[in-house]
Amino acid sequence: MKKRLLYLTGIFLFLSISQSTLANETTADMGEMVVTATRTQISLDKIGGNSVTVITSEEIQAKQQNSVADLLRGIPGIDLVSNGGPGTATTVFTRGADSKNTLVLIDGIMLNDVSGANRGADLANINVDNIQQIEVIRGAMSVMYGSNATAGVINIITQKGKKAPSASVKFEAGSYGTWKAGANASGATEKINFALSASKTEIDGYSIANDDNSDIPRGDSTNEDDGYENTTLSGNVGIDITDNFNISALARYMDSDVDTDAYNWGGYSEDGDANTESNQTLAKINIHNKLFNNLLDSNLSWQMSRQDRDYFENGDMTSTYDGDTDTFSWQGDLDFDFHVLSIGASYLDESMKSESFGAWGSKFEKKSADTKSYWIQDQIIGMDDLVIIAGVRLDDHETFGDKTTWRLAPSYTIAQTGTTLKASYGTGFRAPSLYELYNPSYGNSDLDAEESNGWDVGVEQQFLNGTATVGLTYFAMDYDNRIDFDATTWTYTQADGETKTKGVEFFAGWEPLDTLAFMLNYTYTDTEDPDGESLVRRPENKVSLNTRYGFLEKGVLNLDVQWVDERKASPYANDKNGNAVGTLDSYTLVNLAASWTVNSHVQLFGRVDNLFDEFYEEAFSYAQAGVSAYAGIKLTY
């Protein structure tokens, strides 16, 4: 209780300080723009053949979910797997590819954990408190983003100070002993803009390996609660030195502690003292300059990530992992009106170390690798109907030498019929992670880089005077030298042959009224390894339906319905009798949220997740939450 009182006091102090420094100036709104598809600011109608989904701030507010992972679950071509409740490991699969093939960014800073087994991203601890929008790009994106972007990129963009200065506090409480408090402040003067955010979440939790799944192997009862705590601090500031020269800086700190069930070879057992502590610090400094009468738009930046994960049992540390990245990059964009030519270069230094303790302990001495990258991209956007985006990249990896990738993404719009035809083709490569190469127990220094190519073709059609849009895209991706863990040799090896993913993404959106919107998404995914087996935890079919309705000028209702097909379970998933689980059951999830704006200073909100109390697991023996309800209040100054 004292911790909560101290935290509330800190929030109000934070707001008081913020309010006293704000001035009453505003900055212009950039409108409906995206940056991730081309690494330049561009309107959505000029993104060429890129497959892009944008989650807007309005959608984030309407859905009321607390984690970025939950916002992504309804996106076409995106599947997420969580090992249970809040704070547990959460991975993302894009178009059926492994999690290591998706690059996740926060304001352009790499979130992927270089100390992780495959350098994938864990989305467990990213809350939504200061998120402006999320841009999801599906398809081969190595040309602009390098090694981890062979299947796609997710860029989480935080709020910047743009409008009249304001500050807010938010409090929420609900099921499973959930308590959350947060504060935000942002604003802009003629020369300076800033945004600050702080949040604290505490959840008593529920049993992840609970008795509702009678097939789980158990050494004891597992009905104890698995709790979670998260503290997130973030801030950014931009200073306009002149009209053409700007310096900006941002930082984000995420600290979490999540309880887990111990596994003692005989099965899961109750263990309130098994937990994982994790913290990650992200930072970036960017120098932006417009030169030669605004012909050249130049961005020079440094960014870093520091990741620390510690595992405990009964208060004793069992293992620790540390991963660091530093990236220096420059990109210059030459705007010739008819087309935009981008030229860039970067230097990435990554390192990791780890240590495990006890009878089977080992020490992973610090290992590092660097990559020098050079790229060029041309966006031909000056014609009304035709957009062509093409690029090529050279990566010089310290261990694997030079790799060249390229990409082409055209689109053609028939204005008379409201039809857009689009396509893309790209190649990619992924260097093995430091863990895969050098882990003293499982590593394999003889691994080669993974190589890939992918293409898609699609059509989008507008109806009803532009209030309705339907889109259909077919995609296919091939991966050579796919790296996976071999349970026979207990080491990382490479598949002998191609791993293939293919499928269809469909969406239909309709806004019959300014206050009413429907969105239907469907994804079909077919995966196959060189032995003809499907990849684990990827549903073949997935459907999501979102309905958002504004009423009486103050209220918003949001309904999300999602059906996920059965999935192949991990080969290591055995039931209590030692038999392979085989498949995970399909499930239907219904979430309902509502908000009411009392006045310009007060908003009430609430939601019910898993409305019909469906029992389901995204990974065997890791239960998701049952029906749960939450309510809160937001105060704006």
C-alpha positions as CSV (number, residue, x, y, z in Angstrom):
1,M,0.0,0.0,0.0
2,K,2.9,2.4,0.9
3,K,4.4,1.7,-2.5
4,R,1.2,2.7,-4.3
5,L,0.8,5.9,-2.2
6,L,4.4,6.8,-3.0
7,Y,3.8,6.2,-6.7
8,L,0.6,8.3,-6.7
9,T,2.4,11.1,-5.0
10,G,5.1,10.9,-7.6
11,I,2.6,11.1,-10.4
12,F,1.0,14.3,-9.1
13,L,4.4,15.9,-8.5
14,F,5.3,14.9,-12.0
15,L,2.2,16.7,-13.3
16,S,2.7,19.8,-11.2
17,I,6.3,20.2,-12.5
18,S,5.2,19.5,-16.1
19,Q,2.3,22.0,-16.0
20,S,4.4,24.8,-14.6
21,T,6.8,24.6,-17.6
22,L,4.2,24.4,-20.4
23,A,3.6,27.3,-22.8
24,N,0.5,27.9,-24.9
25,E,1.9,27.3,-28.4
26,T,0.9,24.5,-30.8
27,T,2.6,22.8,-33.7
28,A,1.1,21.6,-37.0
29,D,-0.4,18.1,-37.3
30,M,1.4,16.1,-40.0
31,G,-1.8,14.3,-40.9
32,E,-2.1,10.7,-42.1
33,M,1.5,9.8,-42.7
34,V,3.6,6.7,-42.2
35,V,7.4,6.4,-41.9
36,T,8.2,2.7,-41.6
37,A,7.4,1.4,-45.1
38,T,10.1,3.5,-46.8
39,R,12.0,5.1,-43.8
40,T,10.7,8.5,-45.0
41,Q,7.5,10.4,-44.2
42,I,5.0,9.5,-46.8
43,S,1.3,9.5,-47.2
44,L,-0.5,6.1,-47.2
45,D,-1.6,6.5,-50.8
46,K,2.1,6.6,-51.9
47,I,3.5,3.5,-50.2
48,G,3.6,1.5,-53.4
49,G,3.2,-2.3,-53.2
50,N,3.9,-2.4,-49.4
51,S,1.4,-4.3,-47.3
52,V,0.8,-1.9,-44.4
53,T,-1.6,-1.8,-41.5
54,V,-1.7,1.2,-39.1
55,I,-3.2,1.1,-35.7
56,T,-4.2,4.6,-34.9
57,S,-4.4,6.4,-31.6
58,E,-8.2,6.4,-31.9
59,E,-8.2,2.6,-32.2
60,I,-5.8,2.3,-29.2
61,Q,-8.1,4.4,-27.1
62,A,-11.2,2.6,-28.1
63,K,-9.9,-0.9,-27.5
64,Q,-8.4,0.0,-24.1
65,Q,-5.9,-2.9,-24.1
66,N,-2.8,-2.3,-21.9
67,S,-0.2,-4.1,-24.0
68,V,0.9,-3.6,-27.6
69,A,0.8,-7.4,-28.1
70,D,-3.0,-7.4,-27.5
71,L,-3.5,-4.6,-30.1
72,L,-1.6,-6.7,-32.7
73,R,-3.6,-9.9,-32.4
74,G,-6.3,-8.8,-34.9
75,I,-3.9,-7.7,-37.6
76,P,-3.9,-9.7,-40.8
77,G,-0.8,-11.8,-41.3
78,I,0.3,-11.5,-37.7
79,D,0.1,-14.2,-35.0
80,L,1.3,-13.9,-31.4
81,V,2.1,-16.6,-28.9
82,S,2.2,-15.8,-25.2
83,N,3.4,-18.1,-22.4
84,G,0.4,-17.3,-20.2
85,G,-0.6,-14.0,-18.6
86,P,0.7,-10.5,-18.5
87,G,4.5,-10.2,-18.6
88,T,5.2,-13.7,-19.9
89,A,7.3,-14.2,-23.0
90,T,5.3,-13.1,-26.1
91,T,6.6,-13.7,-29.6
92,V,5.3,-12.6,-33.0
93,F,5.1,-14.6,-36.3
94,T,4.7,-12.6,-39.5
95,R,3.2,-14.4,-42.5
96,G,4.1,-17.7,-40.8
97,A,7.8,-16.9,-40.4
98,D,9.8,-17.4,-37.2
99,S,9.8,-14.7,-34.6
100,K,13.4,-14.0,-35.4
101,N,12.3,-12.8,-38.9
102,T,10.3,-9.9,-37.6
103,L,12.1,-6.7,-36.6
104,V,10.3,-4.7,-33.8
105,L,11.1,-1.1,-33.3
106,I,10.1,1.6,-30.8
107,D,10.6,5.0,-32.5
108,G,13.0,3.3,-34.9
109,I,15.1,1.7,-32.1
110,M,15.6,-2.0,-32.3
111,L,13.7,-3.9,-29.6
112,N,14.9,-7.4,-30.6
113,D,16.9,-8.9,-27.8
114,V,20.5,-9.8,-28.9
115,S,20.9,-11.9,-25.8
116,G,17.9,-14.0,-26.7
117,A,18.3,-17.4,-28.3
118,N,17.4,-16.2,-31.9
119,R,17.5,-12.4,-31.5
120,G,13.7,-12.3,-31.6
121,A,11.6,-9.6,-29.9
122,D,9.6,-10.2,-26.7
123,L,6.5,-7.9,-26.7
124,A,5.5,-8.8,-23.1
125,N,6.4,-5.5,-21.4
126,I,5.4,-2.8,-23.9
127,N,2.4,-0.9,-22.6
128,V,0.3,1.5,-24.7
129,D,0.2,4.5,-22.4
130,N,2.1,6.9,-24.7
131,I,1.7,5.2,-28.1
132,Q,0.7,7.4,-31.0
133,Q,0.3,4.7,-33.6
134,I,1.7,1.3,-34.6
135,E,2.8,0.6,-38.2
136,V,2.9,-3.0,-39.3
137,I,4.7,-3.8,-42.6
138,R,4.5,-7.3,-43.9
139,G,6.9,-8.7,-46.5
140,A,10.6,-8.8,-47.1
141,M,12.0,-5.5,-45.6
142,S,15.7,-6.3,-45.3
143,V,16.7,-3.6,-47.9
144,M,15.8,-0.8,-45.5
145,Y,16.2,-2.6,-42.1
146,G,18.7,-5.4,-42.4
147,S,19.0,-8.8,-40.9
148,N,15.9,-9.4,-38.7
149,A,13.4,-7.9,-41.2
150,T,13.1,-10.8,-43.6
151,A,9.3,-11.2,-42.9
152,G,8.3,-7.7,-41.8
153,V,8.7,-4.8,-39.5
154,I,6.6,-3.5,-36.6
155,N,7.3,0.1,-35.6
156,I,5.8,1.4,-32.3
157,I,5.7,5.2,-32.5
158,T,5.3,7.2,-29.3
159,Q,3.6,10.5,-28.8
160,K,5.4,13.7,-29.5
161,G,4.6,17.2,-28.3
162,K,2.6,18.7,-31.1
163,K,-0.6,20.3,-29.8
164,A,-1.5,22.7,-27.0
165,P,0.3,21.6,-23.9
166,S,-1.6,19.2,-21.7
167,A,-1.1,16.6,-19.0
168,S,-3.1,13.6,-17.7
169,V,-3.3,10.9,-15.1
170,K,-5.0,7.6,-15.4
171,F,-6.0,5.0,-12.9
172,E,-7.4,1.5,-13.5
173,A,-8.3,-1.5,-11.4
174,G,-9.9,-4.8,-12.1
175,S,-9.8,-8.6,-12.1
176,Y,-6.9,-10.7,-10.9
177,G,-5.9,-7.9,-8.4
178,T,-5.0,-5.5,-11.2
179,W,-4.0,-2.0,-10.3
180,K,-2.5,0.5,-12.7
181,A,-1.6,4.2,-12.6
182,G,0.0,6.4,-15.2
183,A,0.8,10.0,-16.1
184,N,1.5,11.7,-19.4
185,A,2.5,15.3,-20.2
186,S,3.3,16.8,-23.6
187,G,3.5,20.2,-25.3
188,A,5.3,22.5,-27.7
189,T,6.6,26.0,-27.9
190,E,7.8,27.7,-31.0
191,K,11.2,26.0,-30.7
192,I,10.8,23.1,-28.3
193,N,8.5,20.1,-28.1
194,F,8.4,17.4,-25.5
195,A,6.5,14.4,-24.1
196,L,6.9,12.5,-20.8
197,S,5.2,9.4,-19.6
198,A,5.3,7.2,-16.5
199,S,3.2,4.1,-15.6
200,K,3.1,1.4,-12.9
201,T,1.2,-1.9,-13.2
202,E,0.7,-4.5,-10.4
203,I,-1.2,-7.7,-11.0
204,D,-1.7,-10.5,-8.5
205,G,-2.4,-12.7,-11.5
206,Y,-3.8,-16.2,-11.9
207,S,-2.4,-19.7,-12.3
208,I,-0.9,-20.0,-15.7
209,A,-0.4,-23.8,-15.4
210,N,-3.8,-24.2,-13.9
211,D,-6.0,-27.2,-13.2
212,D,-8.4,-26.4,-16.1
213,N,-6.0,-28.2,-18.4
214,S,-6.1,-31.8,-16.9
215,D,-3.4,-32.9,-19.4
216,I,-0.6,-30.8,-17.9
217,P,2.1,-32.9,-16.2
218,R,2.2,-31.9,-12.5
219,G,4.5,-32.5,-9.6
220,D,2.1,-30.6,-7.3
221,S,-0.9,-28.3,-7.4
222,T,-0.4,-25.3,-9.6
223,N,-3.3,-23.1,-8.5
224,E,-1.2,-20.4,-7.0
225,D,-1.3,-16.9,-8.6
226,D,1.4,-15.9,-11.0
227,G,1.8,-12.1,-10.5
228,Y,3.3,-9.4,-12.6
229,E,4.8,-5.9,-12.0
230,N,5.8,-3.4,-14.6
231,T,7.3,0.1,-14.4
232,T,7.7,2.1,-17.6
233,L,9.3,5.6,-18.0
234,S,9.7,7.4,-21.3
235,G,10.4,10.8,-22.6
236,N,11.4,12.7,-25.7
237,V,12.4,16.3,-26.6
238,G,13.0,18.1,-29.8
239,I,14.7,21.5,-30.2
240,D,14.5,23.5,-33.4
241,I,17.8,25.3,-33.6
242,T,16.8,27.0,-36.9
243,D,14.0,26.4,-39.3
244,N,16.1,23.8,-41.0
245,F,18.1,22.3,-38.2
246,N,16.6,20.1,-35.4
247,I,18.0,18.0,-32.6
248,S,15.9,15.4,-30.8
249,A,16.4,12.8,-28.1
250,L,14.3,10.1,-26.6
251,A,14.7,7.4,-23.9
252,R,12.5,4.6,-22.6
253,Y,13.0,2.4,-19.6
254,M,11.0,-0.8,-18.9
255,D,11.4,-2.8,-15.7
256,S,9.3,-5.9,-15.0
257,D,9.0,-8.9,-12.6
258,V,6.8,-11.9,-13.5
259,D,6.1,-15.0,-11.5
260,T,6.4,-18.4,-13.2
261,D,5.6,-22.0,-12.3
262,A,8.7,-24.2,-11.6
263,Y,9.2,-27.3,-13.7
264,N,11.0,-30.1,-11.7
265,W,11.1,-32.8,-14.4
266,G,8.1,-34.5,-12.9
267,G,5.9,-31.7,-14.1
268,Y,4.9,-28.2,-13.2
269,S,4.7,-27.5,-9.5
270,E,3.5,-24.7,-7.2
271,D,6.4,-22.3,-6.7
272,G,5.6,-18.8,-5.6
273,D,9.3,-17.9,-5.6
274,A,10.2,-18.6,-9.2
275,N,10.3,-15.4,-11.2
276,T,11.9,-13.5,-14.0
277,E,13.2,-9.9,-13.6
278,S,13.8,-8.0,-16.8
279,N,14.8,-4.4,-17.7
280,Q,15.5,-2.7,-20.9
281,T,16.7,0.8,-21.7
282,L,16.4,2.3,-25.1
283,A,17.8,5.7,-26.2
284,K,18.2,7.7,-29.4
285,I,19.7,11.0,-30.4
286,N,18.9,12.4,-33.9
287,I,20.3,15.4,-35.8
288,H,18.0,16.5,-38.6
289,N,19.0,19.0,-41.2
290,K,17.6,20.3,-44.4
291,L,20.2,21.4,-46.9
292,F,20.5,22.9,-50.4
293,N,17.2,24.8,-50.4
294,N,15.4,21.8,-48.8
295,L,16.5,19.4,-51.6
296,L,18.4,17.2,-49.1
297,D,16.7,15.9,-45.9
298,S,19.5,14.6,-43.7
299,N,19.2,12.5,-40.5
300,L,22.2,11.5,-38.4
301,S,21.5,9.3,-35.4
302,W,22.9,7.2,-32.6
303,Q,20.7,4.7,-30.9
304,M,21.2,2.0,-28.2
305,S,19.5,-0.8,-26.4
306,R,20.6,-2.4,-23.1
307,Q,18.8,-5.6,-22.0
308,D,19.1,-7.5,-18.7
309,R,17.2,-10.6,-17.8
310,D,17.6,-12.5,-14.6
311,Y,15.9,-15.8,-13.5
312,F,15.4,-16.7,-9.9
313,E,14.1,-19.7,-7.9
314,N,13.5,-19.4,-4.1
315,G,15.4,-16.1,-4.2
316,D,18.5,-17.5,-5.8
317,M,19.6,-16.4,-9.3
318,T,19.6,-19.4,-11.7
319,S,20.7,-17.5,-14.8
320,T,21.4,-14.1,-16.2
321,Y,21.5,-12.6,-19.7
322,D,22.8,-9.3,-20.9
323,G,22.6,-7.9,-24.4
324,D,23.8,-4.5,-25.8
325,T,23.4,-2.8,-29.2
326,D,24.7,0.5,-30.5
327,T,23.8,1.8,-33.9
328,F,25.2,4.8,-35.8
329,S,23.3,5.7,-39.0
330,W,22.9,8.4,-41.6
331,Q,20.2,8.7,-44.2
332,G,19.9,11.5,-46.8
333,D,16.7,11.9,-48.8
334,L,16.8,13.9,-52.0
335,D,13.4,15.2,-52.9
336,F,13.1,15.8,-56.7
337,D,9.3,16.2,-56.5
338,F,8.8,13.4,-59.1
339,H,10.7,10.9,-56.9
340,V,12.6,10.7,-53.6
341,L,16.0,9.2,-53.6
342,S,17.3,7.9,-50.3
343,I,20.9,7.0,-49.5
344,G,22.0,5.6,-46.2
345,A,24.7,3.9,-44.2
346,S,24.8,2.4,-40.7
347,Y,27.2,0.7,-38.2
348,L,25.7,-1.8,-35.8
349,D,27.7,-3.3,-32.9
350,E,26.0,-6.0,-30.8
351,S,27.2,-8.0,-27.9
352,M,25.9,-10.4,-25.3
353,K,27.0,-12.5,-22.3
354,S,25.2,-14.9,-20.0
355,E,25.8,-17.2,-17.0
356,S,23.8,-20.0,-15.4
357,F,24.4,-21.3,-11.9
358,G,23.9,-24.6,-10.1
359,A,24.9,-28.2,-10.9
360,W,24.5,-27.6,-14.7
361,G,25.9,-24.1,-14.6
362,S,28.0,-22.6,-17.4
363,K,29.4,-19.2,-18.4
364,F,29.0,-17.6,-21.7
365,E,31.8,-15.1,-22.0
366,K,31.0,-11.8,-23.8
367,K,30.8,-12.2,-27.6
368,S,30.2,-9.4,-30.1
369,A,29.7,-8.8,-33.8
370,D,29.5,-5.7,-36.0
371,T,27.7,-5.0,-39.3
372,K,28.3,-2.2,-41.7
373,S,25.4,-1.5,-44.0
374,Y,24.8,0.7,-47.1
375,W,21.5,1.2,-49.0
376,I,19.9,3.2,-51.7
377,Q,16.1,3.5,-52.4
378,D,14.1,5.3,-55.0
379,Q,10.5,6.2,-54.6
380,I,8.9,7.3,-57.9
381,I,5.7,9.0,-56.6
382,G,5.2,11.9,-59.0
383,M,2.5,10.2,-61.1
384,D,-1.1,10.1,-60.1
385,D,-1.6,6.4,-60.8
386,L,1.8,4.7,-60.6
387,V,4.1,4.4,-57.6
388,I,7.3,2.4,-57.8
389,I,9.6,1.8,-54.8
390,A,12.9,0.0,-55.5
391,G,16.0,-0.4,-53.4
392,V,19.2,-2.4,-52.9
393,R,21.3,-2.9,-49.8
394,L,24.8,-4.2,-49.0
395,D,25.5,-5.6,-45.5
396,D,29.1,-6.4,-44.5
397,H,28.9,-8.7,-41.5
398,E,32.0,-9.3,-39.4
399,T,31.6,-13.1,-39.5
400,F,29.6,-13.7,-42.7
401,G,31.0,-11.1,-45.1
402,D,29.1,-9.3,-47.8
403,K,25.4,-9.9,-48.4
404,T,23.4,-8.0,-51.1
405,T,19.6,-7.8,-50.9
406,W,17.1,-5.9,-53.1
407,R,13.4,-5.1,-53.3
408,L,10.8,-3.8,-55.8
409,A,7.3,-2.7,-54.7
410,P,5.1,-1.1,-57.4
411,S,1.4,-0.1,-57.3
412,Y,-1.1,1.1,-59.8
413,T,-4.3,2.9,-59.1
414,I,-7.3,3.2,-61.4
415,A,-9.0,6.3,-60.1
416,Q,-12.2,5.9,-62.1
417,T,-13.0,2.6,-60.4
418,G,-11.2,3.1,-57.1
419,T,-9.0,0.1,-57.7
420,T,-5.4,-0.3,-56.6
421,L,-3.2,-3.2,-57.9
422,K,0.0,-3.8,-56.0
423,A,2.9,-6.3,-55.8
424,S,6.3,-6.6,-54.2
425,Y,9.3,-8.9,-54.4
426,G,12.3,-8.8,-52.1
427,T,15.3,-10.8,-50.9
428,G,16.8,-11.0,-47.4
429,F,19.4,-12.5,-45.2
430,R,19.6,-13.2,-41.4
431,A,22.9,-13.6,-39.6
432,P,22.8,-16.2,-36.8
433,S,22.4,-14.8,-33.3
434,L,25.4,-14.7,-31.0
435,Y,23.6,-17.3,-28.8
436,E,23.1,-19.6,-31.8
437,L,26.8,-19.3,-32.7
438,Y,28.6,-19.3,-29.4
439,N,26.5,-20.6,-26.5
440,P,28.9,-23.1,-24.7
441,S,26.2,-25.8,-24.4
442,Y,24.1,-25.4,-27.6
443,G,26.0,-23.1,-30.0
444,N,27.3,-24.0,-33.4
445,S,30.0,-21.8,-34.8
446,D,29.7,-23.5,-38.2
447,L,26.2,-22.0,-38.9
448,D,25.7,-20.1,-42.2
449,A,23.5,-17.1,-42.6
450,E,19.8,-17.7,-43.5
451,E,18.7,-16.4,-46.9
452,S,15.2,-15.7,-48.1
453,N,13.0,-14.3,-50.8
454,G,9.4,-13.3,-50.7
455,W,6.8,-11.9,-53.0
456,D,3.1,-10.8,-52.8
457,V,0.5,-9.6,-55.2
458,G,-2.8,-8.0,-54.2
459,V,-5.7,-5.7,-55.0
460,E,-7.7,-3.1,-53.1
461,Q,-11.1,-1.9,-54.1
462,Q,-13.1,1.0,-52.8
463,F,-16.9,1.0,-52.7
464,L,-19.8,3.2,-51.6
465,N,-18.2,6.5,-52.4
466,G,-15.0,5.6,-50.6
467,T,-16.6,4.6,-47.3
468,A,-15.8,0.9,-47.8
469,T,-12.6,-0.8,-48.9
470,V,-11.9,-4.5,-49.6
471,G,-8.4,-5.9,-50.0
472,L,-6.9,-9.3,-50.9
473,T,-3.2,-10.2,-51.0
474,Y,-1.5,-13.5,-51.8
475,F,2.0,-14.0,-50.3
476,A,4.8,-16.5,-50.5
477,M,8.2,-16.7,-48.8
478,D,11.1,-19.2,-49.0
479,Y,13.8,-19.6,-46.5
480,D,17.2,-21.4,-47.1
481,N,19.4,-22.6,-44.3
482,R,16.7,-22.0,-41.6
483,I,18.3,-22.3,-38.2
484,D,16.5,-24.4,-35.5
485,F,17.3,-26.2,-32.3
486,D,17.9,-30.0,-32.8
487,A,16.7,-31.9,-29.7
488,T,18.7,-35.0,-30.9
489,T,22.1,-33.3,-30.9
490,W,21.2,-30.6,-28.4
491,T,22.6,-27.9,-30.7
492,Y,21.6,-25.4,-33.3
493,T,21.6,-26.8,-36.8
494,Q,20.3,-25.8,-40.3
495,A,17.5,-27.3,-42.2
496,D,18.6,-29.1,-45.4
497,G,16.3,-27.5,-47.9
498,E,13.7,-24.7,-48.1
499,T,11.2,-23.7,-45.5
500,K,8.1,-22.3,-47.2
501,T,5.3,-20.1,-46.0
502,K,2.4,-18.9,-48.2
503,G,-1.1,-17.7,-47.7
504,V,-3.8,-15.1,-48.2
505,E,-4.6,-11.9,-46.3
506,F,-8.1,-10.4,-46.7
507,F,-9.7,-7.3,-45.1
508,A,-13.0,-5.5,-45.5
509,G,-13.6,-2.1,-43.8
510,W,-16.7,0.0,-43.9
511,E,-17.5,3.4,-42.2
512,P,-21.2,4.0,-43.0
513,L,-21.3,6.9,-40.5
514,D,-18.7,9.1,-38.9
515,T,-19.5,7.4,-35.7
516,L,-19.7,3.8,-36.9
517,A,-16.9,1.6,-38.3
518,F,-16.5,-2.1,-39.1
519,M,-13.3,-4.0,-39.9
520,L,-13.1,-7.7,-40.9
521,N,-9.7,-9.4,-41.3
522,Y,-9.0,-13.0,-42.4
523,T,-5.6,-14.7,-42.8
524,Y,-4.9,-18.1,-44.3
525,T,-1.3,-19.4,-43.6
526,D,0.3,-22.5,-44.9
527,T,3.8,-23.4,-43.6
528,E,6.1,-26.3,-44.5
529,D,9.6,-27.2,-43.5
530,P,11.9,-29.3,-45.7
531,D,10.4,-32.5,-44.3
532,G,6.9,-31.4,-45.3
533,E,5.8,-30.7,-41.7
534,S,4.0,-27.5,-40.7
535,L,5.6,-25.1,-38.4
536,V,4.5,-25.0,-34.8
537,R,2.0,-22.6,-33.2
538,R,0.9,-21.1,-36.5
539,P,-2.9,-21.3,-37.1
540,E,-3.9,-22.1,-40.6
541,N,-7.0,-19.8,-40.4
542,K,-7.6,-16.7,-38.3
543,V,-10.6,-14.3,-38.4
544,S,-11.1,-11.0,-36.5
545,L,-14.0,-8.6,-36.5
546,N,-13.9,-5.1,-34.9
547,T,-16.9,-2.8,-34.5
548,R,-16.5,0.7,-33.1
549,Y,-19.5,3.0,-32.4
550,G,-19.6,6.5,-31.1
551,F,-22.8,7.6,-29.4
552,L,-24.2,10.8,-27.9
553,E,-21.0,12.6,-28.8
554,K,-19.4,11.4,-25.6
555,G,-19.4,7.6,-25.6
556,V,-17.5,5.0,-27.6
557,L,-18.3,1.3,-27.7
558,N,-15.7,-1.2,-29.1
559,L,-16.4,-4.9,-29.8
560,D,-13.6,-7.3,-30.8
561,V,-14.3,-10.9,-31.9
562,Q,-11.5,-13.2,-32.9
563,W,-11.5,-16.9,-33.9
564,V,-8.2,-18.7,-34.1
565,D,-7.8,-22.1,-35.7
566,E,-6.1,-25.1,-34.1
567,R,-2.3,-25.1,-34.2
568,K,0.4,-27.6,-34.1
569,A,1.9,-27.8,-30.6
570,S,5.6,-27.7,-29.9
571,P,7.4,-31.1,-30.4
572,Y,8.5,-30.8,-26.7
573,A,4.9,-30.5,-25.5
574,N,4.0,-33.8,-23.8
575,D,0.9,-34.5,-21.6
576,K,0.9,-36.1,-18.2
577,N,1.2,-39.6,-19.7
578,G,4.2,-38.6,-21.8
579,N,2.3,-38.5,-25.1
580,A,2.9,-35.8,-27.6
581,V,0.1,-33.1,-27.4
582,G,-0.1,-32.8,-31.2
583,T,-2.4,-29.8,-31.6
584,L,-3.8,-26.9,-29.6
585,D,-7.5,-26.4,-29.7
586,S,-9.1,-23.5,-31.7
587,Y,-10.8,-20.8,-29.7
588,T,-13.1,-17.7,-30.0
589,L,-12.3,-14.6,-28.0
590,V,-14.7,-11.7,-27.4
591,N,-13.6,-8.4,-25.8
592,L,-15.9,-5.5,-25.1
593,A,-14.8,-1.9,-24.2
594,A,-16.7,1.4,-23.5
595,S,-15.7,4.9,-22.6
596,W,-17.6,8.0,-21.6
597,T,-16.1,11.5,-21.8
598,V,-17.8,13.5,-19.0
599,N,-16.2,16.7,-20.0
600,S,-12.8,18.0,-21.3
601,H,-11.1,17.0,-18.1
602,V,-12.7,13.7,-17.1
603,Q,-13.1,10.4,-19.0
604,L,-14.5,7.1,-17.5
605,F,-13.7,3.8,-19.2
606,G,-14.2,0.1,-18.7
607,R,-13.8,-3.2,-20.5
608,V,-14.5,-6.9,-20.3
609,D,-12.0,-9.3,-21.8
610,N,-12.8,-12.9,-22.8
611,L,-16.5,-12.1,-22.3
612,F,-17.6,-15.8,-22.6
613,D,-14.8,-17.1,-20.4
614,E,-13.2,-19.3,-23.1
615,F,-10.4,-21.5,-21.8
616,Y,-7.5,-21.4,-24.3
617,E,-3.8,-21.7,-24.6
618,E,-1.4,-20.2,-27.2
619,A,1.3,-22.5,-26.0
620,F,0.6,-25.8,-24.3
621,S,0.3,-25.6,-20.5
622,Y,0.3,-21.8,-20.5
623,A,-3.3,-20.7,-19.9
624,Q,-4.6,-17.3,-20.9
625,A,-6.9,-15.3,-18.7
626,G,-10.5,-16.1,-18.3
627,V,-13.4,-13.6,-18.2
628,S,-12.1,-10.4,-16.5
629,A,-13.4,-6.9,-16.0
630,Y,-11.6,-3.6,-15.6
631,A,-12.6,0.1,-15.0
632,G,-10.8,3.4,-14.6
633,I,-10.7,7.1,-14.9
634,K,-8.6,9.5,-16.9
635,L,-8.1,13.1,-15.7
636,T,-6.8,15.7,-18.2
637,Y,-5.4,19.1,-17.3
